[in-house]
Amino acid sequence: MVLERPARRVIALTGAATETLCGMGLSELLAARTDADLEPPEVAALPSIGTHMRPNLELVLAHKPDLVVQIAGRGESLEAAAAIRRMGIPVAVFDVHDFEGLFSMAERLGVLTGEPAAAARFVAGLRQRLDRVAEVVAGAAKRPTVFVELRYPNLLAAGKDSMAADAVARAGGRLVPEATGRMARIGEEELVRINPDVYVVEEGPMNPAPMALAMRPHYVGLAAVAAGRTAVFTGRKLSRPGPESVAGVEELARLLFPERFAAQGDRP
């Protein structure tokens, strides 16, 4: 995509792009938000244009954006992007499922907004933090297996083509199950068979009030639960591409290798 001039009124139809623009210091360029995007705090005061998959096209047009940003996902989200494009509004759609994709999106947004230096600083800062984690976990004798719960009941886990898979790998772990796709349906019997070393619950829109693991009948015998190697991450820190994903890597690495971070003064 080539714009005639840098975008100064942006509507992001995904929280990942919203958080990325804010992380780049460009929150003042955001003209509106979706119903679900209430963070960072400066975004909450913006007017809403509906959901990310079904935005109100009249509201989008009313805010006169010169750029709309979407991340490829379910078909409905791409249909919404196509409808906005038909109204004559430039739309940038990014396919982001790992950190390199996140960095590429940030750099491209820097070009589209005329702020490449802001994008470069943003990417460099996140890469530096990830490099520090990599240094601490390097050479570990074992890569603990990690299960990332996206929904319970009707258990849904992160798949190997997800942002969470890259986050787990960068934290020094190995995601299970090794299922293709971004999400995987899994029965509790299969979970017991996999028996992960670490169990992470993501609390968010898909999993708003997850039951405590110790209260679930099939979970008591899991190695992760018995050893207390569990955690609840809020805000989709592992599965949503954005600056918070790096914080998710840092937190998960501390859970996987507490002794290594203790030796570093608990600093990644």
Secondary structure, DSSP 8 states (H G I E B T S, - for coil): ---SS---SEEESSHHHHHHHHHTT-GGGEEEB-TT---SHHHHTS-B-B-SSSB-HHHHHHT--SEEEEE--SHHHHHHHHHHHHTT--EEEE--SSHHHHHHHHHHHHHHTT-HHHHHHHHHHHHHHHHHHHHHHTT-S---EEEEEEETTTTEEE-TTSHHHHHHHHTT-EESS--SSSEEE--HHHHHHH--SEEEEEEBTTBSS---GGGSTTTTT-HHHHTT-EEEEES-TTTS-SHHHHHHHHHHHHHH-HHHHHHTTS--
